Amino acid sequence: MTINELRGFTSTIKPAAPLTPAKAKIDSLKRTKDAAAKNLKAERDRQKLAKAQHTIAAVSTSLPKI
């Protein structure tokens, strides 16, 4: 808690002004870009993991049993 909260003073939260249509479109495009980048990274990681698992399986089957 801050000193002002202990004294009983609370700050009021001012509402944000609504975005203009142009700024809203830019924000939407940024969110879409960020989501696409996140999904692309996830897919690359998934493919990399699948390739590594396939390699491990191939090596383990080609090794002679002791």
HTML snippet that shows the backbone in 3Dmol.js (N, CA, C, O; Angstrom):
<script src="https://3Dmol.org/build/3Dmol-min.js"></script>
<div id="view" style="width:600px;height:400px;position:relative"></div>
<script>
const pdb = `
ATOM      1  N   MET A   1       0.841  -1.181   0.000  1.00  0.00           N
ATOM      2  CA  MET A   1       0.000   0.000   0.000  1.00  0.00           C
ATOM      3  C   MET A   1       0.887   1.244   0.000  1.00  0.00           C
ATOM      4  O   MET A   1       1.978   1.259   0.568  1.00  0.00           O
ATOM      5  N   THR A   2       0.389   2.259  -0.642  1.00  0.00           N
ATOM      6  CA  THR A   2       1.126   3.514  -0.657  1.00  0.00           C
ATOM      7  C   THR A   2       0.666   4.378   0.500  1.00  0.00           C
ATOM      8  O   THR A   2      -0.343   4.083   1.141  1.00  0.00           O
ATOM      9  N   ILE A   3       1.388   5.420   0.761  1.00  0.00           N
ATOM     10  CA  ILE A   3       1.043   6.331   1.860  1.00  0.00           C
ATOM     11  C   ILE A   3      -0.314   6.973   1.598  1.00  0.00           C
ATOM     12  O   ILE A   3      -1.116   7.128   2.519  1.00  0.00           O
ATOM     13  N   ASN A   4      -0.573   7.344   0.355  1.00  0.00           N
ATOM     14  CA  ASN A   4      -1.859   7.956   0.031  1.00  0.00           C
ATOM     15  C   ASN A   4      -3.013   6.990   0.265  1.00  0.00           C
ATOM     16  O   ASN A   4      -4.089   7.411   0.691  1.00  0.00           O
ATOM     17  N   GLU A   5      -2.811   5.714  -0.003  1.00  0.00           N
ATOM     18  CA  GLU A   5      -3.865   4.739   0.248  1.00  0.00           C
ATOM     19  C   GLU A   5      -4.119   4.590   1.740  1.00  0.00           C
ATOM     20  O   GLU A   5      -5.262   4.422   2.165  1.00  0.00           O
ATOM     21  N   LEU A   6      -3.046   4.651   2.542  1.00  0.00           N
ATOM     22  CA  LEU A   6      -3.217   4.564   3.989  1.00  0.00           C
ATOM     23  C   LEU A   6      -3.960   5.771   4.541  1.00  0.00           C
ATOM     24  O   LEU A   6      -4.707   5.659   5.512  1.00  0.00           O
ATOM     25  N   ARG A   7      -3.756   6.901   3.931  1.00  0.00           N
ATOM     26  CA  ARG A   7      -4.426   8.126   4.388  1.00  0.00           C
ATOM     27  C   ARG A   7      -5.872   8.187   3.901  1.00  0.00           C
ATOM     28  O   ARG A   7      -6.640   9.030   4.364  1.00  0.00           O
ATOM     29  N   GLY A   8      -6.246   7.324   2.994  1.00  0.00           N
ATOM     30  CA  GLY A   8      -7.611   7.326   2.501  1.00  0.00           C
ATOM     31  C   GLY A   8      -7.759   7.982   1.148  1.00  0.00           C
ATOM     32  O   GLY A   8      -8.869   8.069   0.623  1.00  0.00           O
ATOM     33  N   PHE A   9      -6.668   8.445   0.572  1.00  0.00           N
ATOM     34  CA  PHE A   9      -6.729   9.056  -0.743  1.00  0.00           C
ATOM     35  C   PHE A   9      -6.537   7.966  -1.791  1.00  0.00           C
ATOM     36  O   PHE A   9      -5.596   7.175  -1.723  1.00  0.00           O
ATOM     37  N   THR A  10      -7.408   7.941  -2.718  1.00  0.00           N
ATOM     38  CA  THR A  10      -7.246   7.001  -3.827  1.00  0.00           C
ATOM     39  C   THR A  10      -7.239   7.794  -5.118  1.00  0.00           C
ATOM     40  O   THR A  10      -7.967   8.774  -5.275  1.00  0.00           O
ATOM     41  N   SER A  11      -6.416   7.356  -6.019  1.00  0.00           N
ATOM     42  CA  SER A  11      -6.364   8.044  -7.306  1.00  0.00           C
ATOM     43  C   SER A  11      -7.481   7.501  -8.187  1.00  0.00           C
ATOM     44  O   SER A  11      -7.792   6.310  -8.163  1.00  0.00           O
ATOM     45  N   THR A  12      -8.066   8.385  -8.951  1.00  0.00           N
ATOM     46  CA  THR A  12      -9.122   7.950  -9.853  1.00  0.00           C
ATOM     47  C   THR A  12      -8.504   7.552 -11.182  1.00  0.00           C
ATOM     48  O   THR A  12      -7.567   8.193 -11.656  1.00  0.00           O
ATOM     49  N   ILE A  13      -9.022   6.515 -11.769  1.00  0.00           N
ATOM     50  CA  ILE A  13      -8.538   6.050 -13.065  1.00  0.00           C
ATOM     51  C   ILE A  13      -9.376   6.729 -14.131  1.00  0.00           C
ATOM     52  O   ILE A  13     -10.598   6.590 -14.173  1.00  0.00           O
ATOM     53  N   LYS A  14      -8.695   7.462 -14.986  1.00  0.00           N
ATOM     54  CA  LYS A  14      -9.398   8.164 -16.049  1.00  0.00           C
ATOM     55  C   LYS A  14      -9.621   7.217 -17.223  1.00  0.00           C
ATOM     56  O   LYS A  14      -8.712   6.479 -17.605  1.00  0.00           O
ATOM     57  N   PRO A  15     -10.806   7.231 -17.791  1.00  0.00           N
ATOM     58  CA  PRO A  15     -11.054   6.342 -18.931  1.00  0.00           C
ATOM     59  C   PRO A  15     -10.244   6.778 -20.142  1.00  0.00           C
ATOM     60  O   PRO A  15     -10.006   7.966 -20.362  1.00  0.00           O
ATOM     61  N   ALA A  16      -9.828   5.790 -20.917  1.00  0.00           N
ATOM     62  CA  ALA A  16      -9.059   6.081 -22.124  1.00  0.00           C
ATOM     63  C   ALA A  16     -10.012   6.593 -23.204  1.00  0.00           C
ATOM     64  O   ALA A  16     -11.148   6.133 -23.326  1.00  0.00           O
ATOM     65  N   ALA A  17      -9.532   7.530 -23.962  1.00  0.00           N
ATOM     66  CA  ALA A  17     -10.341   8.080 -25.055  1.00  0.00           C
ATOM     67  C   ALA A  17     -10.523   7.004 -26.127  1.00  0.00           C
ATOM     68  O   ALA A  17      -9.606   6.216 -26.357  1.00  0.00           O
ATOM     69  N   PRO A  18     -11.662   6.954 -26.776  1.00  0.00           N
ATOM     70  CA  PRO A  18     -11.850   5.953 -27.822  1.00  0.00           C
ATOM     71  C   PRO A  18     -10.889   6.202 -28.987  1.00  0.00           C
ATOM     72  O   PRO A  18     -10.556   7.341 -29.314  1.00  0.00           O
ATOM     73  N   LEU A  19     -10.462   5.112 -29.590  1.00  0.00           N
ATOM     74  CA  LEU A  19      -9.515   5.225 -30.698  1.00  0.00           C
ATOM     75  C   LEU A  19     -10.234   5.695 -31.961  1.00  0.00           C
ATOM     76  O   LEU A  19     -11.408   5.404 -32.190  1.00  0.00           O
ATOM     77  N   THR A  20      -9.483   6.425 -32.760  1.00  0.00           N
ATOM     78  CA  THR A  20     -10.016   6.805 -34.069  1.00  0.00           C
ATOM     79  C   THR A  20     -10.049   5.550 -34.934  1.00  0.00           C
ATOM     80  O   THR A  20      -9.327   4.599 -34.639  1.00  0.00           O
ATOM     81  N   PRO A  21     -10.848   5.510 -35.977  1.00  0.00           N
ATOM     82  CA  PRO A  21     -10.890   4.309 -36.828  1.00  0.00           C
ATOM     83  C   PRO A  21      -9.524   3.936 -37.403  1.00  0.00           C
ATOM     84  O   PRO A  21      -9.208   2.754 -37.535  1.00  0.00           O
ATOM     85  N   ALA A  22      -8.724   4.931 -37.742  1.00  0.00           N
ATOM     86  CA  ALA A  22      -7.400   4.637 -38.300  1.00  0.00           C
ATOM     87  C   ALA A  22      -6.499   3.990 -37.252  1.00  0.00           C
ATOM     88  O   ALA A  22      -5.803   3.019 -37.551  1.00  0.00           O
ATOM     89  N   LYS A  23      -6.505   4.517 -36.025  1.00  0.00           N
ATOM     90  CA  LYS A  23      -5.668   3.950 -34.965  1.00  0.00           C
ATOM     91  C   LYS A  23      -6.178   2.577 -34.549  1.00  0.00           C
ATOM     92  O   LYS A  23      -5.388   1.692 -34.222  1.00  0.00           O
ATOM     93  N   ALA A  24      -7.490   2.399 -34.562  1.00  0.00           N
ATOM     94  CA  ALA A  24      -8.060   1.098 -34.226  1.00  0.00           C
ATOM     95  C   ALA A  24      -7.632   0.051 -35.248  1.00  0.00           C
ATOM     96  O   ALA A  24      -7.339  -1.086 -34.879  1.00  0.00           O
ATOM     97  N   LYS A  25      -7.594   0.418 -36.524  1.00  0.00           N
ATOM     98  CA  LYS A  25      -7.173  -0.508 -37.572  1.00  0.00           C
ATOM     99  C   LYS A  25      -5.708  -0.876 -37.400  1.00  0.00           C
ATOM    100  O   LYS A  25      -5.337  -2.040 -37.554  1.00  0.00           O
ATOM    101  N   ILE A  26      -4.866   0.115 -37.079  1.00  0.00           N
ATOM    102  CA  ILE A  26      -3.444  -0.142 -36.863  1.00  0.00           C
ATOM    103  C   ILE A  26      -3.251  -1.077 -35.679  1.00  0.00           C
ATOM    104  O   ILE A  26      -2.452  -2.010 -35.752  1.00  0.00           O
ATOM    105  N   ASP A  27      -3.977  -0.837 -34.586  1.00  0.00           N
ATOM    106  CA  ASP A  27      -3.868  -1.708 -33.421  1.00  0.00           C
ATOM    107  C   ASP A  27      -4.308  -3.130 -33.754  1.00  0.00           C
ATOM    108  O   ASP A  27      -3.692  -4.096 -33.305  1.00  0.00           O
ATOM    109  N   SER A  28      -5.363  -3.254 -34.532  1.00  0.00           N
ATOM    110  CA  SER A  28      -5.850  -4.570 -34.933  1.00  0.00           C
ATOM    111  C   SER A  28      -4.809  -5.290 -35.782  1.00  0.00           C
ATOM    112  O   SER A  28      -4.561  -6.480 -35.588  1.00  0.00           O
ATOM    113  N   LEU A  29      -4.204  -4.575 -36.717  1.00  0.00           N
ATOM    114  CA  LEU A  29      -3.177  -5.181 -37.566  1.00  0.00           C
ATOM    115  C   LEU A  29      -1.957  -5.602 -36.754  1.00  0.00           C
ATOM    116  O   LEU A  29      -1.357  -6.642 -37.026  1.00  0.00           O
ATOM    117  N   LYS A  30      -1.591  -4.800 -35.759  1.00  0.00           N
ATOM    118  CA  LYS A  30      -0.460  -5.156 -34.892  1.00  0.00           C
ATOM    119  C   LYS A  30      -0.764  -6.427 -34.107  1.00  0.00           C
ATOM    120  O   LYS A  30       0.090  -7.305 -33.987  1.00  0.00           O
ATOM    121  N   ARG A  31      -1.985  -6.525 -33.569  1.00  0.00           N
ATOM    122  CA  ARG A  31      -2.362  -7.729 -32.827  1.00  0.00           C
ATOM    123  C   ARG A  31      -2.355  -8.950 -33.738  1.00  0.00           C
ATOM    124  O   ARG A  31      -1.918 -10.027 -33.333  1.00  0.00           O
ATOM    125  N   THR A  32      -2.837  -8.784 -34.966  1.00  0.00           N
ATOM    126  CA  THR A  32      -2.847  -9.885 -35.933  1.00  0.00           C
ATOM    127  C   THR A  32      -1.425 -10.313 -36.266  1.00  0.00           C
ATOM    128  O   THR A  32      -1.136 -11.506 -36.351  1.00  0.00           O
ATOM    129  N   LYS A  33      -0.540  -9.344 -36.454  1.00  0.00           N
ATOM    130  CA  LYS A  33       0.860  -9.641 -36.769  1.00  0.00           C
ATOM    131  C   LYS A  33       1.521 -10.393 -35.615  1.00  0.00           C
ATOM    132  O   LYS A  33       2.244 -11.366 -35.829  1.00  0.00           O
ATOM    133  N   ASP A  34       1.264  -9.931 -34.393  1.00  0.00           N
ATOM    134  CA  ASP A  34       1.855 -10.580 -33.225  1.00  0.00           C
ATOM    135  C   ASP A  34       1.340 -12.011 -33.078  1.00  0.00           C
ATOM    136  O   ASP A  34       2.107 -12.917 -32.751  1.00  0.00           O
ATOM    137  N   ALA A  35       0.063 -12.214 -33.314  1.00  0.00           N
ATOM    138  CA  ALA A  35      -0.505 -13.559 -33.220  1.00  0.00           C
ATOM    139  C   ALA A  35       0.082 -14.469 -34.294  1.00  0.00           C
ATOM    140  O   ALA A  35       0.371 -15.635 -34.026  1.00  0.00           O
ATOM    141  N   ALA A  36       0.260 -13.949 -35.505  1.00  0.00           N
ATOM    142  CA  ALA A  36       0.832 -14.739 -36.591  1.00  0.00           C
ATOM    143  C   ALA A  36       2.282 -15.112 -36.273  1.00  0.00           C
ATOM    144  O   ALA A  36       2.701 -16.240 -36.532  1.00  0.00           O
ATOM    145  N   ALA A  37       3.035 -14.188 -35.723  1.00  0.00           N
ATOM    146  CA  ALA A  37       4.429 -14.460 -35.361  1.00  0.00           C
ATOM    147  C   ALA A  37       4.491 -15.525 -34.265  1.00  0.00           C
ATOM    148  O   ALA A  37       5.354 -16.403 -34.300  1.00  0.00           O
ATOM    149  N   LYS A  38       3.596 -15.450 -33.313  1.00  0.00           N
ATOM    150  CA  LYS A  38       3.562 -16.435 -32.226  1.00  0.00           C
ATOM    151  C   LYS A  38       3.216 -17.815 -32.769  1.00  0.00           C
ATOM    152  O   LYS A  38       3.836 -18.809 -32.391  1.00  0.00           O
ATOM    153  N   ASN A  39       2.222 -17.875 -33.658  1.00  0.00           N
ATOM    154  CA  ASN A  39       1.834 -19.154 -34.246  1.00  0.00           C
ATOM    155  C   ASN A  39       2.930 -19.733 -35.131  1.00  0.00           C
ATOM    156  O   ASN A  39       3.132 -20.947 -35.152  1.00  0.00           O
ATOM    157  N   LEU A  40       3.638 -18.875 -35.860  1.00  0.00           N
ATOM    158  CA  LEU A  40       4.739 -19.326 -36.704  1.00  0.00           C
ATOM    159  C   LEU A  40       5.859 -19.926 -35.859  1.00  0.00           C
ATOM    160  O   LEU A  40       6.400 -20.976 -36.206  1.00  0.00           O
ATOM    161  N   LYS A  41       6.207 -19.277 -34.767  1.00  0.00           N
ATOM    162  CA  LYS A  41       7.246 -19.792 -33.876  1.00  0.00           C
ATOM    163  C   LYS A  41       6.831 -21.133 -33.281  1.00  0.00           C
ATOM    164  O   LYS A  41       7.643 -22.054 -33.198  1.00  0.00           O
ATOM    165  N   ALA A  42       5.580 -21.243 -32.871  1.00  0.00           N
ATOM    166  CA  ALA A  42       5.090 -22.501 -32.306  1.00  0.00           C
ATOM    167  C   ALA A  42       5.161 -23.631 -33.326  1.00  0.00           C
ATOM    168  O   ALA A  42       5.549 -24.750 -32.988  1.00  0.00           O
ATOM    169  N   GLU A  43       4.792 -23.347 -34.564  1.00  0.00           N
ATOM    170  CA  GLU A  43       4.829 -24.372 -35.611  1.00  0.00           C
ATOM    171  C   GLU A  43       6.267 -24.775 -35.927  1.00  0.00           C
ATOM    172  O   GLU A  43       6.549 -25.959 -36.112  1.00  0.00           O
ATOM    173  N   ARG A  44       7.167 -23.816 -35.990  1.00  0.00           N
ATOM    174  CA  ARG A  44       8.586 -24.154 -36.242  1.00  0.00           C
ATOM    175  C   ARG A  44       9.137 -25.011 -35.108  1.00  0.00           C
ATOM    176  O   ARG A  44       9.848 -25.985 -35.353  1.00  0.00           O
ATOM    177  N   ASP A  45       8.811 -24.652 -33.871  1.00  0.00           N
ATOM    178  CA  ASP A  45       9.269 -25.444 -32.724  1.00  0.00           C
ATOM    179  C   ASP A  45       8.690 -26.857 -32.773  1.00  0.00           C
ATOM    180  O   ASP A  45       9.390 -27.824 -32.473  1.00  0.00           O
ATOM    181  N   ARG A  46       7.404 -26.981 -33.154  1.00  0.00           N
ATOM    182  CA  ARG A  46       6.767 -28.293 -33.247  1.00  0.00           C
ATOM    183  C   ARG A  46       7.456 -29.155 -34.305  1.00  0.00           C
ATOM    184  O   ARG A  46       7.713 -30.338 -34.080  1.00  0.00           O
ATOM    185  N   GLN A  47       7.753 -28.551 -35.464  1.00  0.00           N
ATOM    186  CA  GLN A  47       8.410 -29.291 -36.536  1.00  0.00           C
ATOM    187  C   GLN A  47       9.829 -29.686 -36.151  1.00  0.00           C
ATOM    188  O   GLN A  47      10.283 -30.782 -36.480  1.00  0.00           O
ATOM    189  N   LYS A  48      10.529 -28.795 -35.455  1.00  0.00           N
ATOM    190  CA  LYS A  48      11.889 -29.093 -35.019  1.00  0.00           C
ATOM    191  C   LYS A  48      11.882 -30.263 -34.034  1.00  0.00           C
ATOM    192  O   LYS A  48      12.738 -31.144 -34.108  1.00  0.00           O
ATOM    193  N   LEU A  49      10.919 -30.273 -33.115  1.00  0.00           N
ATOM    194  CA  LEU A  49      10.804 -31.355 -32.146  1.00  0.00           C
ATOM    195  C   LEU A  49      10.456 -32.674 -32.833  1.00  0.00           C
ATOM    196  O   LEU A  49      11.017 -33.715 -32.491  1.00  0.00           O
ATOM    197  N   ALA A  50       9.542 -32.639 -33.791  1.00  0.00           N
ATOM    198  CA  ALA A  50       9.168 -33.853 -34.519  1.00  0.00           C
ATOM    199  C   ALA A  50      10.360 -34.412 -35.289  1.00  0.00           C
ATOM    200  O   ALA A  50      10.554 -35.626 -35.340  1.00  0.00           O
ATOM    201  N   LYS A  51      11.154 -33.536 -35.883  1.00  0.00           N
ATOM    202  CA  LYS A  51      12.332 -33.979 -36.626  1.00  0.00           C
ATOM    203  C   LYS A  51      13.350 -34.614 -35.683  1.00  0.00           C
ATOM    204  O   LYS A  51      13.943 -35.642 -36.012  1.00  0.00           O
ATOM    205  N   ALA A  52      13.554 -34.009 -34.516  1.00  0.00           N
ATOM    206  CA  ALA A  52      14.500 -34.555 -33.540  1.00  0.00           C
ATOM    207  C   ALA A  52      14.024 -35.913 -33.035  1.00  0.00           C
ATOM    208  O   ALA A  52      14.831 -36.828 -32.875  1.00  0.00           O
ATOM    209  N   GLN A  53      12.717 -36.055 -32.782  1.00  0.00           N
ATOM    210  CA  GLN A  53      12.194 -37.342 -32.330  1.00  0.00           C
ATOM    211  C   GLN A  53      12.361 -38.400 -33.410  1.00  0.00           C
ATOM    212  O   GLN A  53      12.687 -39.548 -33.108  1.00  0.00           O
ATOM    213  N   HIS A  54      12.140 -38.024 -34.664  1.00  0.00           N
ATOM    214  CA  HIS A  54      12.310 -38.961 -35.774  1.00  0.00           C
ATOM    215  C   HIS A  54      13.775 -39.398 -35.874  1.00  0.00           C
ATOM    216  O   HIS A  54      14.058 -40.575 -36.095  1.00  0.00           O
ATOM    217  N   THR A  55      14.696 -38.456 -35.711  1.00  0.00           N
ATOM    218  CA  THR A  55      16.124 -38.765 -35.776  1.00  0.00           C
ATOM    219  C   THR A  55      16.518 -39.711 -34.645  1.00  0.00           C
ATOM    220  O   THR A  55      17.258 -40.670 -34.867  1.00  0.00           O
ATOM    221  N   ILE A  56      16.034 -39.449 -33.453  1.00  0.00           N
ATOM    222  CA  ILE A  56      16.346 -40.306 -32.306  1.00  0.00           C
ATOM    223  C   ILE A  56      15.804 -41.715 -32.544  1.00  0.00           C
ATOM    224  O   ILE A  56      16.486 -42.701 -32.261  1.00  0.00           O
ATOM    225  N   ALA A  57      14.584 -41.809 -33.061  1.00  0.00           N
ATOM    226  CA  ALA A  57      13.996 -43.120 -33.333  1.00  0.00           C
ATOM    227  C   ALA A  57      14.802 -43.866 -34.396  1.00  0.00           C
ATOM    228  O   ALA A  57      15.012 -45.073 -34.276  1.00  0.00           O
ATOM    229  N   ALA A  58      15.247 -43.172 -35.417  1.00  0.00           N
ATOM    230  CA  ALA A  58      16.020 -43.810 -36.486  1.00  0.00           C
ATOM    231  C   ALA A  58      17.363 -44.294 -35.967  1.00  0.00           C
ATOM    232  O   ALA A  58      17.805 -45.386 -36.325  1.00  0.00           O
ATOM    233  N   VAL A  59      18.009 -43.513 -35.143  1.00  0.00           N
ATOM    234  CA  VAL A  59      19.319 -43.899 -34.608  1.00  0.00           C
ATOM    235  C   VAL A  59      19.166 -45.060 -33.632  1.00  0.00           C
ATOM    236  O   VAL A  59      19.978 -45.986 -33.637  1.00  0.00           O
ATOM    237  N   SER A  60      18.146 -45.016 -32.809  1.00  0.00           N
ATOM    238  CA  SER A  60      17.983 -46.065 -31.809  1.00  0.00           C
ATOM    239  C   SER A  60      17.639 -47.416 -32.452  1.00  0.00           C
ATOM    240  O   SER A  60      17.988 -48.461 -31.903  1.00  0.00           O
ATOM    241  N   THR A  61      16.963 -47.409 -33.599  1.00  0.00           N
ATOM    242  CA  THR A  61      16.655 -48.674 -34.263  1.00  0.00           C
ATOM    243  C   THR A  61      17.856 -49.197 -35.048  1.00  0.00           C
ATOM    244  O   THR A  61      17.938 -50.400 -35.299  1.00  0.00           O
ATOM    245  N   SER A  62      18.783 -48.335 -35.439  1.00  0.00           N
ATOM    246  CA  SER A  62      19.929 -48.790 -36.229  1.00  0.00           C
ATOM    247  C   SER A  62      21.102 -49.248 -35.349  1.00  0.00           C
ATOM    248  O   SER A  62      22.040 -49.867 -35.850  1.00  0.00           O
ATOM    249  N   LEU A  63      21.058 -48.956 -34.066  1.00  0.00           N
ATOM    250  CA  LEU A  63      22.140 -49.386 -33.165  1.00  0.00           C
ATOM    251  C   LEU A  63      22.008 -50.887 -32.885  1.00  0.00           C
ATOM    252  O   LEU A  63      20.899 -51.401 -32.738  1.00  0.00           O
ATOM    253  N   PRO A  64      23.139 -51.578 -32.815  1.00  0.00           N
ATOM    254  CA  PRO A  64      23.078 -53.014 -32.495  1.00  0.00           C
ATOM    255  C   PRO A  64      22.685 -53.216 -31.033  1.00  0.00           C
ATOM    256  O   PRO A  64      23.061 -52.434 -30.160  1.00  0.00           O
ATOM    257  N   LYS A  65      21.930 -54.269 -30.788  1.00  0.00           N
ATOM    258  CA  LYS A  65      21.526 -54.612 -29.421  1.00  0.00           C
ATOM    259  C   LYS A  65      22.684 -55.284 -28.725  1.00  0.00           C
ATOM    260  O   LYS A  65      23.358 -56.140 -29.296  1.00  0.00           O
ATOM    261  N   ILE A  66      22.910 -54.887 -27.482  1.00  0.00           N
ATOM    262  CA  ILE A  66      24.011 -55.485 -26.708  1.00  0.00           C
ATOM    263  C   ILE A  66      23.459 -56.459 -25.707  1.00  0.00           C
ATOM    264  O   ILE A  66      24.220 -57.070 -24.956  1.00  0.00           O
TER     265      ILE A  66
END
`;
const viewer = $3Dmol.createViewer("view");
viewer.addModel(pdb, "pdb");
viewer.setStyle({}, {cartoon: {color: "spectrum"}});
viewer.zoomTo();
viewer.render();
</script>
